[in-house]
Amino acid sequence: PLTDTEICSLLSNSLENAIIAASKCSDPYITAKLQIHKNNLLISISNPYTGEILLKDGHPQSHYEDHGFGTRSIVSIAEKYGGQAIFSVVESVFSLKIMIPLA
């Protein structure tokens, strides 16, 4: 049910954030996994980061003015189709998991 634009927005916003964060680390990497499981689109992206990530109501908050639209777009697209986007931070690794039903 997702449009090409929505799929591109999900991937470009999440990967751009991951690339920027990982590039500031001494051992940069990005792990990305996309699959369809039980008629759900699953996207999982994780990367290391430096500094502090503030989560407000489960969503990362930008430290810069006029930023943070990408994560809001990800959440909006997921919720539009009855899915969800979960952001987490564990031991200097940022993770994003998106689930969108395809039925």
N, CA, C and O atoms as a printed pandas DataFrame, in Angstrom:
     atom_number atom_name residue_name chain_id  residue_number  x_coord  y_coord  z_coord
0              1         N          PRO        A               1    0.793   -1.217    0.000
1              2        CA          PRO        A               1    0.000    0.000    0.000
2              3         C          PRO        A               1    0.839    1.287    0.000
3              4         O          PRO        A               1    0.324    2.359   -0.318
4              5         N          LEU        A               2    2.096    1.187    0.346
5              6        CA          LEU        A               2    2.946    2.385    0.383
6              7         C          LEU        A               2    3.260    2.868   -1.025
7              8         O          LEU        A               2    3.415    2.074   -1.953
8              9         N          THR        A               3    3.351    4.180   -1.163
9             10        CA          THR        A               3    3.768    4.735   -2.443
10            11         C          THR        A               3    5.290    4.666   -2.554
11            12         O          THR        A               3    5.987    4.490   -1.555
12            13         N          ASP        A               4    5.791    4.807   -3.770
13            14        CA          ASP        A               4    7.244    4.849   -3.967
14            15         C          ASP        A               4    7.863    5.990   -3.168
15            16         O          ASP        A               4    8.942    5.842   -2.594
16            17         N          THR        A               5    7.177    7.121   -3.135
17            18        CA          THR        A               5    7.675    8.288   -2.401
18            19         C          THR        A               5    7.776    7.988   -0.909
19            20         O          THR        A               5    8.737    8.398   -0.258
20            21         N          GLU        A               6    6.800    7.282   -0.372
21            22        CA          GLU        A               6    6.823    6.952    1.056
22            23         C          GLU        A               6    7.947    5.972    1.384
23            24         O          GLU        A               6    8.626    6.119    2.400
24            25         N          ILE        A               7    8.141    4.979    0.527
25            26        CA          ILE        A               7    9.230    4.026    0.755
26            27         C          ILE        A               7   10.573    4.755    0.691
27            28         O          ILE        A               7   11.442    4.532    1.534
28            29         N          CYS        A               8   10.743    5.617   -0.295
29            30        CA          CYS        A               8   11.982    6.398   -0.417
30            31         C          CYS        A               8   12.181    7.300    0.789
31            32         O          CYS        A               8   13.306    7.454    1.266
32            33         N          SER        A               9   11.117    7.893    1.284
33            34        CA          SER        A               9   11.213    8.764    2.452
34            35         C          SER        A               9   11.644    7.974    3.689
35            36         O          SER        A               9   12.507    8.425    4.443
36            37         N          LEU        A              10   11.054    6.810    3.900
37            38        CA          LEU        A              10   11.442    5.971    5.034
38            39         C          LEU        A              10   12.929    5.633    4.982
39            40         O          LEU        A              10   13.652    5.788    5.966
40            41         N          LEU        A              11   13.368    5.171    3.818
41            42        CA          LEU        A              11   14.757    4.733    3.692
42            43         C          LEU        A              11   15.738    5.893    3.686
43            44         O          LEU        A              11   16.773    5.827    4.350
44            45         N          SER        A              12   15.432    6.953    2.950
45            46        CA          SER        A              12   16.383    8.057    2.864
46            47         C          SER        A              12   16.516    8.784    4.200
47            48         O          SER        A              12   17.628    9.138    4.594
48            49         N          ASN        A              13   15.419    9.013    4.898
49            50        CA          ASN        A              13   15.507    9.689    6.193
50            51         C          ASN        A              13   16.255    8.854    7.223
51            52         O          ASN        A              13   17.112    9.369    7.941
52            53         N          SER        A              14   15.933    7.576    7.293
53            54        CA          SER        A              14   16.582    6.730    8.296
54            55         C          SER        A              14   18.056    6.499    7.970
55            56         O          SER        A              14   18.896    6.515    8.869
56            57         N          LEU        A              15   18.377    6.285    6.701
57            58        CA          LEU        A              15   19.783    6.058    6.344
58            59         C          LEU        A              15   20.612    7.333    6.434
59            60         O          LEU        A              15   21.777    7.281    6.827
60            61         N          GLU        A              16   20.036    8.467    6.079
61            62        CA          GLU        A              16   20.776    9.725    6.205
62            63         C          GLU        A              16   21.141    9.985    7.664
63            64         O          GLU        A              16   22.278   10.353    7.960
64            65         N          ASN        A              17   20.193    9.800    8.574
65            66        CA          ASN        A              17   20.477    9.988    9.993
66            67         C          ASN        A              17   21.554    9.024   10.475
67            68         O          ASN        A              17   22.442    9.410   11.235
68            69         N          ALA        A              18   21.475    7.769   10.035
69            70        CA          ALA        A              18   22.460    6.764   10.440
70            71         C          ALA        A              18   23.854    7.102    9.912
71            72         O          ALA        A              18   24.841    6.974   10.636
72            73         N          ILE        A              19   23.935    7.526    8.669
73            74        CA          ILE        A              19   25.236    7.875    8.071
74            75         C          ILE        A              19   25.865    9.050    8.801
75            76         O          ILE        A              19   27.054    9.016    9.118
76            77         N          ILE        A              20   25.092   10.078    9.068
77            78        CA          ILE        A              20   25.627   11.252    9.758
78            79         C          ILE        A              20   26.131   10.866   11.148
79            80         O          ILE        A              20   27.235   11.251   11.534
80            81         N          ALA        A              21   25.336   10.114   11.899
81            82        CA          ALA        A              21   25.736    9.727   13.255
82            83         C          ALA        A              21   26.950    8.799   13.248
83            84         O          ALA        A              21   27.890    9.005   14.016
84            85         N          ALA        A              22   26.937    7.787   12.393
85            86        CA          ALA        A              22   28.037    6.815   12.364
86            87         C          ALA        A              22   29.342    7.443   11.886
87            88         O          ALA        A              22   30.423    7.050   12.325
88            89         N          SER        A              23   29.240    8.420   10.986
89            90        CA          SER        A              23   30.458    9.033   10.440
90            91         C          SER        A              23   31.258    9.795   11.488
91            92         O          SER        A              23   32.433   10.092   11.273
92            93         N          LYS        A              24   30.642   10.111   12.608
93            94        CA          LYS        A              24   31.324   10.834   13.677
94            95         C          LYS        A              24   32.014    9.888   14.665
95            96         O          LYS        A              24   32.637   10.341   15.625
96            97         N          CYS        A              25   31.903    8.579   14.432
97            98        CA          CYS        A              25   32.458    7.572   15.342
98            99         C          CYS        A              25   33.797    7.056   14.844
99           100         O          CYS        A              25   34.095    7.107   13.650
100          101         N          SER        A              26   34.603    6.557   15.783
101          102        CA          SER        A              26   35.913    6.018   15.409
102          103         C          SER        A              26   35.792    4.686   14.671
103          104         O          SER        A              26   36.672    4.337   13.885
104          105         N          ASP        A              27   34.725    3.945   14.911
105          106        CA          ASP        A              27   34.482    2.665   14.229
106          107         C          ASP        A              27   33.085    2.704   13.611
107          108         O          ASP        A              27   32.160    2.074   14.124
108          109         N          PRO        A              28   32.931    3.443   12.506
109          110        CA          PRO        A              28   31.590    3.626   11.944
110          111         C          PRO        A              28   31.073    2.382   11.212
111          112         O          PRO        A              28   31.821    1.687   10.525
112          113         N          TYR        A              29   29.801    2.129   11.376
113          114        CA          TYR        A              29   29.115    1.073   10.619
114          115         C          TYR        A              29   27.621    1.366   10.641
115          116         O          TYR        A              29   27.126    2.112   11.486
116          117         N          ILE        A              30   26.928    0.769    9.706
117          118        CA          ILE        A              30   25.466    0.811    9.688
118          119         C          ILE        A              30   24.992   -0.595    9.355
119          120         O          ILE        A              30   25.487   -1.224    8.421
120          121         N          THR        A              31   24.046   -1.070   10.113
121          122        CA          THR        A              31   23.423   -2.352    9.833
122          123         C          THR        A              31   21.985   -2.083    9.417
123          124         O          THR        A              31   21.229   -1.442   10.148
124          125         N          ALA        A              32   21.612   -2.573    8.243
125          126        CA          ALA        A              32   20.252   -2.363    7.745
126          127         C          ALA        A              32   19.678   -3.697    7.294
127          128         O          ALA        A              32   20.347   -4.489    6.631
128          129         N          LYS        A              33   18.438   -3.927    7.664
129          130        CA          LYS        A              33   17.761   -5.161    7.268
130          131         C          LYS        A              33   16.330   -4.816    6.879
131          132         O          LYS        A              33   15.605   -4.174    7.640
132          133         N          LEU        A              34   15.937   -5.243    5.704
133          134        CA          LEU        A              34   14.569   -5.050    5.222
134          135         C          LEU        A              34   14.020   -6.411    4.852
135          136         O          LEU        A              34   14.683   -7.192    4.170
136          137         N          GLN        A              35   12.807   -6.696    5.301
137          138        CA          GLN        A              35   12.201   -7.972    4.951
138          139         C          GLN        A              35   10.693   -7.876    5.058
139          140         O          GLN        A              35   10.152   -6.974    5.699
140          141         N          ILE        A              36   10.035   -8.811    4.428
141          142        CA          ILE        A              36    8.602   -8.965    4.590
142          143         C          ILE        A              36    8.403  -10.241    5.385
143          144         O          ILE        A              36    8.865  -11.313    4.996
144          145         N          HIS        A              37    7.707  -10.108    6.510
145          146        CA          HIS        A              37    7.475  -11.247    7.397
146          147         C          HIS        A              37    6.014  -11.225    7.826
147          148         O          HIS        A              37    5.535  -10.235    8.380
148          149         N          LYS        A              38    5.317  -12.313    7.568
149          150        CA          LYS        A              38    3.901  -12.428    7.923
150          151         C          LYS        A              38    3.106  -11.213    7.451
151          152         O          LYS        A              38    2.310  -10.644    8.197
152          153         N          ASN        A              39    3.338  -10.833    6.205
153          154        CA          ASN        A              39    2.623   -9.743    5.545
154          155         C          ASN        A              39    2.861   -8.370    6.191
155          156         O          ASN        A              39    2.005   -7.486    6.139
156          157         N          ASN        A              40    4.043   -8.213    6.801
157          158        CA          ASN        A              40    4.463   -6.931    7.357
158          159         C          ASN        A              40    5.796   -6.542    6.743
159          160         O          ASN        A              40    6.678   -7.385    6.578
160          161         N          LEU        A              41    5.946   -5.273    6.404
161          162        CA          LEU        A              41    7.237   -4.742    5.999
162          163         C          LEU        A              41    8.002   -4.421    7.263
163          164         O          LEU        A              41    7.524   -3.657    8.102
164          165         N          LEU        A              42    9.192   -4.998    7.410
165          166        CA          LEU        A              42   10.034   -4.759    8.571
166          167         C          LEU        A              42   11.327   -4.101    8.111
167          168         O          LEU        A              42   12.005   -4.603    7.215
168          169         N          ILE        A              43   11.657   -2.991    8.722
169          170        CA          ILE        A              43   12.903   -2.280    8.438
170          171         C          ILE        A              43   13.613   -2.095    9.767
171          172         O          ILE        A              43   13.034   -1.586   10.727
172          173         N          SER        A              44   14.870   -2.510    9.815
173          174        CA          SER        A              44   15.671   -2.374   11.027
174          175         C          SER        A              44   17.006   -1.742   10.646
175          176         O          SER        A              44   17.713   -2.248    9.775
176          177         N          ILE        A              45   17.346   -0.638   11.300
177          178        CA          ILE        A              45   18.602    0.055   11.027
178          179         C          ILE        A              45   19.253    0.391   12.364
179          180         O          ILE        A              45   18.596    0.903   13.270
180          181         N          SER        A              46   20.550    0.099   12.481
181          182        CA          SER        A              46   21.270    0.456   13.700
182          183         C          SER        A              46   22.649    0.989   13.339
183          184         O          SER        A              46   23.224    0.653   12.304
184          185         N          ASN        A              47   23.155    1.831   14.231
185          186        CA          ASN        A              47   24.448    2.470   14.015
186          187         C          ASN        A              47   24.982    3.001   15.342
187          188         O          ASN        A              47   24.208    3.302   16.250
188          189         N          PRO        A              48   26.306    3.117   15.453
189          190        CA          PRO        A              48   26.860    3.748   16.652
190          191         C          PRO        A              48   26.683    5.262   16.567
191          192         O          PRO        A              48   26.411    5.807   15.497
192          193         N          TYR        A              49   26.838    5.918   17.685
193          194        CA          TYR        A              49   26.773    7.376   17.712
194          195         C          TYR        A              49   27.661    7.883   18.844
195          196         O          TYR        A              49   28.024    7.132   19.749
196          197         N          THR        A              50   27.997    9.142   18.781
197          198        CA          THR        A              50   28.705    9.793   19.874
198          199         C          THR        A              50   27.809   10.909   20.403
199          200         O          THR        A              50   26.908   11.377   19.708
200          201         N          GLY        A              51   28.062   11.323   21.618
201          202        CA          GLY        A              51   27.258   12.388   22.194
202          203         C          GLY        A              51   26.044   11.833   22.895
203          204         O          GLY        A              51   26.049   10.705   23.388
204          205         N          GLU        A              52   25.002   12.643   22.931
205          206        CA          GLU        A              52   23.791   12.285   23.652
206          207         C          GLU        A              52   22.591   12.336   22.712
207          208         O          GLU        A              52   22.451   13.258   21.908
208          209         N          ILE        A              53   21.737   11.336   22.828
209          210        CA          ILE        A              53   20.481   11.323   22.080
210          211         C          ILE        A              53   19.357   11.451   23.093
211          212         O          ILE        A              53   19.242   10.647   24.017
212          213         N          LEU        A              54   18.536   12.465   22.909
213          214        CA          LEU        A              54   17.390   12.669   23.772
214          215         C          LEU        A              54   16.159   12.063   23.123
215          216         O          LEU        A              54   15.830   12.384   21.982
216          217         N          LEU        A              55   15.481   11.187   23.851
217          218        CA          LEU        A              55   14.231   10.613   23.370
218          219         C          LEU        A              55   13.092   11.261   24.162
219          220         O          LEU        A              55   13.088   11.239   25.393
220          221         N          LYS        A              56   12.135   11.833   23.444
221          222        CA          LYS        A              56   10.959   12.422   24.074
222          223         C          LYS        A              56    9.744   11.687   23.533
223          224         O          LYS        A              56    9.502   11.683   22.326
224          225         N          ASP        A              57    8.993   11.074   24.411
225          226        CA          ASP        A              57    7.850   10.251   24.014
226          227         C          ASP        A              57    8.276    9.166   23.026
227          228         O          ASP        A              57    7.524    8.800   22.123
228          229         N          GLY        A              58    9.500    8.657   23.214
229          230        CA          GLY        A              58   10.009    7.582   22.368
230          231         C          GLY        A              58   10.596    8.011   21.039
231          232         O          GLY        A              58   10.997    7.164   20.241
232          233         N          HIS        A              59   10.655    9.328   20.782
233          234        CA          HIS        A              59   11.183    9.828   19.517
234          235         C          HIS        A              59   12.420   10.678   19.751
235          236         O          HIS        A              59   12.456   11.467   20.695
236          237         N          PRO        A              60   13.441   10.528   18.901
237          238        CA          PRO        A              60   14.648   11.345   19.076
238          239         C          PRO        A              60   14.364   12.823   18.830
239          240         O          PRO        A              60   13.598   13.186   17.938
240          241         N          GLN        A              61   14.986   13.648   19.624
241          242        CA          GLN        A              61   14.828   15.091   19.515
242          243         C          GLN        A              61   16.110   15.690   18.948
243          244         O          GLN        A              61   17.204   15.389   19.425
244          245         N          SER        A              62   15.979   16.522   17.950
245          246        CA          SER        A              62   17.136   17.164   17.342
246          247         C          SER        A              62   17.670   18.253   18.261
247          248         O          SER        A              62   16.912   18.924   18.962
248          249         N          HIS        A              63   18.991   18.413   18.244
249          250        CA          HIS        A              63   19.647   19.475   19.005
250          251         C          HIS        A              63   19.675   20.770   18.207
251          252         O          HIS        A              63   20.091   21.809   18.721
252          253         N          TYR        A              64   19.237   20.715   16.960
253          254        CA          TYR        A              64   19.341   21.863   16.059
254          255         C          TYR        A              64   17.957   22.366   15.664
255          256         O          TYR        A              64   17.018   21.588   15.498
256          257         N          GLU        A              65   17.855   23.671   15.518
257          258        CA          GLU        A              65   16.605   24.270   15.086
258          259         C          GLU        A              65   16.323   23.877   13.634
259          260         O          GLU        A              65   17.248   23.759   12.830
260          261         N          ASP        A              66   15.075   23.680   13.307
261          262        CA          ASP        A              66   14.631   23.304   11.959
262          263         C          ASP        A              66   15.167   21.946   11.520
263          264         O          ASP        A              66   15.386   21.727   10.329
264          265         N          HIS        A              67   15.383   21.028   12.469
265          266        CA          HIS        A              67   15.772   19.651   12.170
266          267         C          HIS        A              67   14.781   18.724   12.852
267          268         O          HIS        A              67   13.965   19.168   13.659
268          269         N          GLY        A              68   14.847   17.445   12.532
269          270        CA          GLY        A              68   13.971   16.470   13.163
270          271         C          GLY        A              68   12.743   16.129   12.345
271          272         O          GLY        A              68   11.889   15.361   12.788
272          273         N          PHE        A              69   12.651   16.705   11.140
273          274        CA          PHE        A              69   11.487   16.421   10.295
274          275         C          PHE        A              69   11.524   14.996    9.757
275          276         O          PHE        A              69   10.475   14.395    9.526
276          277         N          GLY        A              70   12.716   14.452    9.555
277          278        CA          GLY        A              70   12.854   13.102    9.013
278          279         C          GLY        A              70   12.266   12.058    9.936
279          280         O          GLY        A              70   11.536   11.173    9.491
280          281         N          THR        A              71   12.581   12.153   11.230
281          282        CA          THR        A              71   12.036   11.166   12.158
282          283         C          THR        A              71   10.523   11.316   12.297
283          284         O          THR        A              71    9.812   10.323   12.448
284          285         N          ARG        A              72   10.034   12.537   12.248
285          286        CA          ARG        A              72    8.579   12.744   12.302
286          287         C          ARG        A              72    7.906   12.170   11.058
287          288         O          ARG        A              72    6.802   11.631   11.138
288          289         N          SER        A              73    8.568   12.284    9.916
289          290        CA          SER        A              73    8.036   11.724    8.682
290          291         C          SER        A              73    7.979   10.201    8.760
291          292         O          SER        A              73    7.006    9.589    8.320
292          293         N          ILE        A              74    9.018    9.593    9.318
293          294        CA          ILE        A              74    9.057    8.136    9.477
294          295         C          ILE        A              74    7.889    7.674   10.336
295          296         O          ILE        A              74    7.175    6.739    9.973
296          297         N          VAL        A              75    7.698    8.325   11.467
297          298        CA          VAL        A              75    6.603    7.971   12.380
298          299         C          VAL        A              75    5.254    8.169   11.696
299          300         O          VAL        A              75    4.369    7.321   11.812
300          301         N          SER        A              76    5.096    9.264   10.996
301          302        CA          SER        A              76    3.836    9.576   10.326
302          303         C          SER        A              76    3.474    8.538    9.274
303          304         O          SER        A              76    2.326    8.100    9.195
304          305         N          ILE        A              77    4.448    8.149    8.471
305          306        CA          ILE        A              77    4.185    7.151    7.425
306          307         C          ILE        A              77    3.828    5.808    8.060
307          308         O          ILE        A              77    2.876    5.159    7.627
308          309         N          ALA        A              78    4.568    5.387    9.069
309          310        CA          ALA        A              78    4.283    4.110    9.728
310          311         C          ALA        A              78    2.876    4.117   10.321
311          312         O          ALA        A              78    2.119    3.164   10.138
312          313         N          GLU        A              79    2.527    5.184   11.027
313          314        CA          GLU        A              79    1.209    5.260   11.666
314          315         C          GLU        A              79    0.074    5.358   10.648
315          316         O          GLU        A              79   -1.027    4.868   10.897
316          317         N          LYS        A              80    0.337    5.985    9.509
317          318        CA          LYS        A              80   -0.674    6.107    8.457
318          319         C          LYS        A              80   -1.204    4.737    8.030
319          320         O          LYS        A              80   -2.377    4.607    7.679
320          321         N          TYR        A              81   -0.348    3.719    8.060
321          322        CA          TYR        A              81   -0.723    2.376    7.616
322          323         C          TYR        A              81   -0.946    1.411    8.778
323          324         O          TYR        A              81   -0.988    0.196    8.583
324          325         N          GLY        A              82   -1.087    1.955    9.986
325          326        CA          GLY        A              82   -1.349    1.104   11.143
326          327         C          GLY        A              82   -0.115    0.430   11.692
327          328         O          GLY        A              82   -0.217   -0.551   12.428
328          329         N          GLY        A              83    1.054    0.947   11.343
329          330        CA          GLY        A              83    2.312    0.385   11.829
330          331         C          GLY        A              83    2.908    1.239   12.923
331          332         O          GLY        A              83    2.232    2.066   13.536
332          333         N          GLN        A              84    4.188    1.021   13.153
333          334        CA          GLN        A              84    4.869    1.793   14.172
334          335         C          GLN        A              84    6.348    1.909   13.875
335          336         O          GLN        A              84    6.923    1.092   13.155
336          337         N          ALA        A              85    6.951    2.938   14.443
337          338        CA          ALA        A              85    8.395    3.149   14.368
338          339         C          ALA        A              85    8.899    3.233   15.802
339          340         O          ALA        A              85    8.408    4.034   16.597
340          341         N          ILE        A              86    9.875    2.406   16.122
341          342        CA          ILE        A              86   10.417    2.359   17.476
342          343         C          ILE        A              86   11.887    2.755   17.427
343          344         O          ILE        A              86   12.685    2.144   16.716
344          345         N          PHE        A              87   12.229    3.778   18.184
345          346        CA          PHE        A              87   13.594    4.267   18.282
346          347         C          PHE        A              87   14.138    3.842   19.643
347          348         O          PHE        A              87   13.439    3.939   20.651
348          349         N          SER        A              88   15.391    3.368   19.671
349          350        CA          SER        A              88   15.984    2.985   20.956
350          351         C          SER        A              88   17.478    3.272   20.965
351          352         O          SER        A              88   18.130    3.364   19.925
352          353         N          VAL        A              89   17.985    3.408   22.167
353          354        CA          VAL        A              89   19.398    3.679   22.386
354          355         C          VAL        A              89   19.889    2.703   23.448
355          356         O          VAL        A              89   19.379    2.688   24.568
356          357         N          VAL        A              90   20.887    1.881   23.089
357          358        CA          VAL        A              90   21.467    0.928   24.032
358          359         C          VAL        A              90   22.976    0.908   23.816
359          360         O          VAL        A              90   23.452    0.584   22.727
360          361         N          GLU        A              91   23.724    1.257   24.862
361          362        CA          GLU        A              91   25.187    1.188   24.849
362          363         C          GLU        A              91   25.794    1.838   23.605
363          364         O          GLU        A              91   26.548    1.191   22.878
364          365         N          SER        A              92   25.483    3.076   23.359
365          366        CA          SER        A              92   26.027    3.873   22.244
366          367         C          SER        A              92   25.670    3.338   20.860
367          368         O          SER        A              92   26.368    3.613   19.884
368          369         N          VAL        A              93   24.589    2.580   20.780
369          370        CA          VAL        A              93   24.066    2.124   19.490
370          371         C          VAL        A              93   22.616    2.601   19.383
371          372         O          VAL        A              93   21.780    2.316   20.239
372          373         N          PHE        A              94   22.352    3.331   18.309
373          374        CA          PHE        A              94   21.005    3.826   18.027
374          375         C          PHE        A              94   20.330    2.839   17.096
375          376         O          PHE        A              94   20.935    2.387   16.124
376          377         N          SER        A              95   19.081    2.501   17.383
377          378        CA          SER        A              95   18.335    1.554   16.546
378          379         C          SER        A              95   16.969    2.121   16.185
379          380         O          SER        A              95   16.313    2.787   16.986
380          381         N          LEU        A              96   16.572    1.838   14.971
381          382        CA          LEU        A              96   15.243    2.184   14.484
382          383         C          LEU        A              96   14.626    0.914   13.927
383          384         O          LEU        A              96   15.228    0.226   13.102
384          385         N          LYS        A              97   13.418    0.609   14.386
385          386        CA          LYS        A              97   12.672   -0.533   13.862
386          387         C          LYS        A              97   11.321   -0.019   13.392
387          388         O          LYS        A              97   10.584    0.630   14.134
388          389         N          ILE        A              98   11.020   -0.331   12.142
389          390        CA          ILE        A              98    9.753    0.096   11.537
390          391         C          ILE        A              98    8.983   -1.160   11.140
391          392         O          ILE        A              98    9.539   -2.082   10.543
392          393         N          MET        A              99    7.686   -1.181   11.482
393          394        CA          MET        A              99    6.820   -2.270   11.071
394          395         C          MET        A              99    5.584   -1.654   10.429
395          396         O          MET        A              99    4.917   -0.809   11.025
396          397         N          ILE        A             100    5.288   -2.087    9.213
397          398        CA          ILE        A             100    4.109   -1.589    8.499
398          399         C          ILE        A             100    3.360   -2.788    7.920
399          400         O          ILE        A             100    3.915   -3.535    7.114
400          401         N          PRO        A             101    2.085   -2.978    8.334
401          402        CA          PRO        A             101    1.285   -4.055    7.745
402          403         C          PRO        A             101    1.077   -3.811    6.241
403          404         O          PRO        A             101    0.872   -2.678    5.806
404          405         N          LEU        A             102    1.132   -4.870    5.482
405          406        CA          LEU        A             102    0.969   -4.763    4.028
406          407         C          LEU        A             102   -0.403   -5.230    3.570
407          408         O          LEU        A             102   -0.726   -5.109    2.389
408          409         N          ALA        A             103   -1.209   -5.754    4.465
409          410        CA          ALA        A             103   -2.541   -6.254    4.080
410          411         C          ALA        A             103   -3.562   -5.139    4.103
411          412         O          ALA        A             103   -4.735   -5.369    3.809
